[in-house]
Amino acid sequence: MRLYLSKSEFIETSEAIDLSMSLQASPENVRAWYVDPPRMEIVRANGFIGSIQEGGSVNFRDVFFNPHGHGTHTECCGHITQEVYAVNDVLKEYFYRATLITVDPVQLENGDFVVQAEQIAPYLQKDFSDAVLIRTLPNGLDKKSMKYSGTNPCYFDIEIVALLNEYGVKHFLVDQPSVDREEDGGALAFHHAFWNVPEQPNFERTITELIYVPNEVADGTYILEIQLAAFHNDASPSRPVLYKIQ
């Protein structure tokens, strides 16, 4: 289906680019924050068997997973506030003008890999700054099955927040497990600065982590759709989708 953004711009919904990682009950599922693999268990109760293969009438399974540690997820300021606000209550719109930027992180003297503000500043565009998506290099398919715990993954310099503020960015999407350093003593400096917590929490902004942007998707401007599971939680599994503007 063709959706017109203006008289001269449109998107083809049939050409959607899915940036999410699917959740699977497998050791190969991407993992972070020392969580075990997701589990999907057949329900068995009072003679009921939730498996057609085992003679049941339907497939009926309990699912055990962690939104932050098991794949693509979108979170709100409730992730770091005393009161747990729900991202499902925060995200009220779902389509945004967005910019995709590929970055080769800088290695610091301590060995950390960091994305810095000056690396993305030249590529931001005022008219497409509702959302910014960052694809880091290298960008192999191994990101979809990575075990990030204890590896000190790439993270994002806090100076980026001032840049996002300048451009009015509401939604920041990255292909790493966190915008902050894995071990930072609980500071979560980028999270706090981005959401202005605790001074005046910003309820309009979201962070999406663990996206995967295929290599064949070119940098530039798109329409972004954030599809969100209706979880009453600070974070929810999500499916960010890009549409090329034609």
C-alpha positions as CSV (number, residue, x, y, z in Angstrom):
1,M,0.0,0.0,0.0
2,R,1.2,3.5,-0.8
3,L,0.9,6.2,1.9
4,Y,1.3,9.8,0.9
5,L,3.2,12.1,3.3
6,S,2.6,15.1,1.0
7,K,1.7,15.7,-2.6
8,S,5.2,14.7,-3.7
9,E,6.3,12.2,-1.0
10,F,5.1,8.8,-0.2
11,I,6.1,5.4,1.3
12,E,5.3,1.9,0.2
13,T,4.2,-0.1,3.3
14,S,5.1,-3.3,1.4
15,E,8.8,-2.3,1.5
16,A,9.1,-2.0,5.3
17,I,12.6,-2.6,6.7
18,D,12.3,-4.5,10.1
19,L,15.1,-3.5,12.5
20,S,14.1,-5.8,15.3
21,M,15.7,-9.1,16.5
22,S,13.2,-11.9,17.0
23,L,12.8,-13.5,20.4
24,Q,13.5,-17.2,20.4
25,A,13.8,-19.9,23.1
26,S,17.4,-20.7,22.1
27,P,20.9,-20.2,23.5
28,E,21.5,-18.4,20.2
29,N,19.2,-15.6,21.2
30,V,21.0,-12.3,21.8
31,R,21.7,-11.7,25.5
32,A,23.0,-9.0,27.8
33,W,23.0,-8.2,31.5
34,Y,23.8,-11.8,32.5
35,V,20.3,-13.1,31.8
36,D,19.7,-16.7,30.9
37,P,18.3,-17.6,27.4
38,P,14.5,-16.9,27.0
39,R,12.2,-19.9,27.7
40,M,8.9,-20.9,26.1
41,E,7.3,-23.7,28.1
42,I,4.3,-25.8,27.3
43,V,1.5,-25.3,29.8
44,R,0.4,-28.6,31.5
45,A,-2.4,-28.4,34.0
46,N,-5.4,-30.6,35.0
47,G,-5.0,-32.8,32.0
48,F,-4.5,-29.9,29.6
49,I,-1.5,-30.1,27.3
50,G,-0.6,-26.9,25.4
51,S,1.1,-28.8,22.5
52,I,-0.5,-30.2,19.3
53,Q,2.5,-32.4,18.8
54,E,1.8,-34.0,22.2
55,G,-1.9,-34.5,21.5
56,G,-3.3,-31.1,22.7
57,S,-5.8,-29.1,20.8
58,V,-3.7,-25.9,20.7
59,N,-0.2,-24.7,21.1
60,F,-0.2,-22.8,24.4
61,R,3.1,-21.8,26.0
62,D,4.3,-19.6,28.8
63,V,7.1,-17.2,27.8
64,F,9.9,-16.1,30.1
65,F,12.2,-13.3,29.0
66,N,13.6,-9.9,30.0
67,P,12.9,-6.9,27.7
68,H,16.2,-5.3,28.4
69,G,18.4,-8.3,28.0
70,H,16.8,-10.4,25.3
71,G,16.4,-8.3,22.2
72,T,15.1,-5.2,20.7
73,H,13.3,-3.1,23.2
74,T,12.1,0.5,23.7
75,E,12.3,2.1,27.2
76,C,11.1,5.3,28.8
77,C,12.3,7.4,31.7
78,G,10.6,4.9,34.0
79,H,13.7,2.8,33.6
80,I,15.6,5.1,36.0
81,T,12.9,6.8,38.1
82,Q,11.7,5.8,41.5
83,E,8.2,5.3,40.2
84,V,8.1,2.8,37.4
85,Y,6.4,4.6,34.5
86,A,5.2,2.5,31.6
87,V,6.6,3.0,28.1
88,N,3.2,2.0,26.7
89,D,1.7,5.1,28.3
90,V,4.5,7.4,27.1
91,L,4.6,6.5,23.4
92,K,1.5,8.1,21.9
93,E,2.6,8.5,18.3
94,Y,4.3,5.8,16.2
95,F,5.6,7.4,13.0
96,Y,8.5,9.8,12.8
97,R,10.9,11.5,10.4
98,A,14.2,9.9,11.2
99,T,17.9,9.9,10.2
100,L,20.0,6.7,10.1
101,I,23.8,7.2,10.7
102,T,26.6,4.6,10.5
103,V,29.5,5.2,12.9
104,D,32.8,3.5,13.5
105,P,33.3,3.9,17.3
106,V,36.5,5.5,18.6
107,Q,38.7,3.5,20.8
108,L,39.8,5.3,24.0
109,E,43.2,4.8,25.8
110,N,41.5,2.5,28.3
111,G,40.3,0.2,25.5
112,D,36.7,1.3,25.5
113,F,34.9,1.9,22.2
114,V,32.7,5.0,22.2
115,V,30.5,6.8,19.8
116,Q,31.3,10.6,20.0
117,A,29.1,13.6,19.3
118,E,31.4,14.9,16.5
119,Q,30.9,11.7,14.6
120,I,27.2,12.1,14.2
121,A,26.8,15.9,14.2
122,P,27.5,16.4,10.4
123,Y,24.8,14.0,9.5
124,L,21.9,15.2,11.6
125,Q,19.1,17.0,9.7
126,K,16.6,19.4,11.3
127,D,13.7,18.1,9.2
128,F,14.4,14.5,10.1
129,S,15.3,14.8,13.8
130,D,12.2,13.3,15.4
131,A,14.3,10.1,15.7
132,V,18.0,9.2,15.2
133,L,19.2,5.7,14.6
134,I,22.8,4.7,15.0
135,R,24.4,1.7,13.3
136,T,27.9,0.9,14.7
137,L,30.7,-0.9,12.9
138,P,31.6,-3.7,12.5
139,N,28.0,-4.7,11.6
140,G,28.1,-8.5,11.2
141,L,25.2,-10.9,11.6
142,D,26.8,-12.0,14.9
143,K,25.1,-9.1,16.5
144,K,21.9,-11.1,16.4
145,S,23.3,-13.8,18.6
146,M,25.9,-11.9,20.6
147,K,26.5,-12.6,24.3
148,Y,27.2,-9.1,25.5
149,S,27.5,-9.8,29.3
150,G,31.0,-8.9,30.6
151,T,32.3,-7.7,27.2
152,N,32.2,-4.0,27.8
153,P,30.3,-3.2,24.6
154,C,30.5,0.0,22.7
155,Y,28.6,2.9,24.3
156,F,27.8,6.6,23.7
157,D,29.5,9.7,25.0
158,I,27.3,11.9,27.1
159,E,28.1,14.9,24.9
160,I,25.7,13.4,22.3
161,V,22.8,14.4,24.6
162,A,23.4,18.1,24.1
163,L,23.4,17.5,20.4
164,L,20.2,15.6,20.5
165,N,18.7,18.4,22.6
166,E,19.7,20.9,20.0
167,Y,18.0,19.0,17.2
168,G,14.9,18.2,19.3
169,V,15.4,14.5,19.0
170,K,12.7,12.5,20.9
171,H,13.7,9.0,20.0
172,F,17.2,7.6,20.0
173,L,17.8,4.1,18.6
174,V,21.0,2.1,18.9
175,D,22.3,-1.3,18.0
176,Q,24.1,-1.8,21.3
177,P,22.7,-3.2,24.6
178,S,22.9,0.2,26.3
179,V,23.7,3.8,25.6
180,D,25.9,3.7,28.7
181,R,29.0,1.8,29.7
182,E,28.2,-1.7,30.9
183,E,30.0,-1.1,34.2
184,D,29.7,2.5,35.4
185,G,29.0,2.1,39.0
186,G,25.3,2.6,38.4
187,A,25.7,6.2,37.1
188,L,23.9,5.6,33.8
189,A,25.0,9.2,32.8
190,F,23.6,9.1,29.3
191,H,20.2,7.8,30.4
192,H,19.9,10.5,33.1
193,A,21.0,13.3,30.9
194,F,18.7,12.2,28.0
195,W,15.6,12.0,30.3
196,N,16.6,14.9,32.6
197,V,16.2,12.6,35.6
198,P,15.8,13.4,38.5
199,E,15.4,17.1,37.9
200,Q,12.5,17.1,35.5
201,P,11.8,13.8,33.9
202,N,11.1,13.9,30.2
203,F,8.1,11.7,29.4
204,E,8.1,12.3,25.6
205,R,11.5,10.6,24.9
206,T,12.4,7.0,24.4
207,I,15.5,5.0,23.9
208,T,15.5,1.8,21.8
209,E,18.4,-0.6,22.2
210,L,19.6,-3.8,20.4
211,I,18.2,-2.9,17.0
212,Y,19.8,-4.5,13.9
213,V,20.2,-2.4,10.7
214,P,21.1,-4.6,7.7
215,N,24.2,-3.5,5.8
216,E,22.2,-3.0,2.6
217,V,20.2,-0.3,4.2
218,A,21.7,3.1,3.2
219,D,22.3,5.9,5.6
220,G,20.0,8.8,5.2
221,T,16.4,9.9,5.9
222,Y,13.4,7.7,6.4
223,I,10.0,7.4,8.0
224,L,10.4,5.4,11.2
225,E,7.6,3.4,12.8
226,I,8.0,2.2,16.3
227,Q,5.7,-0.8,16.9
228,L,5.4,-1.6,20.6
229,A,4.0,-4.4,22.6
230,A,1.5,-3.1,25.1
231,F,3.4,-4.0,28.3
232,H,2.8,-1.9,31.4
233,N,6.5,-1.7,32.2
234,D,9.4,0.7,31.9
235,A,10.5,-1.2,28.7
236,S,8.7,-3.3,26.1
237,P,9.8,-5.5,23.3
238,S,9.5,-3.4,20.1
239,R,9.8,-3.6,16.3
240,P,11.3,-0.4,14.8
241,V,10.5,-0.3,11.1
242,L,12.0,2.0,8.4
243,Y,10.2,3.1,5.3
244,K,12.1,4.7,2.4
245,I,10.7,8.1,1.3
246,Q,9.9,8.1,-2.4
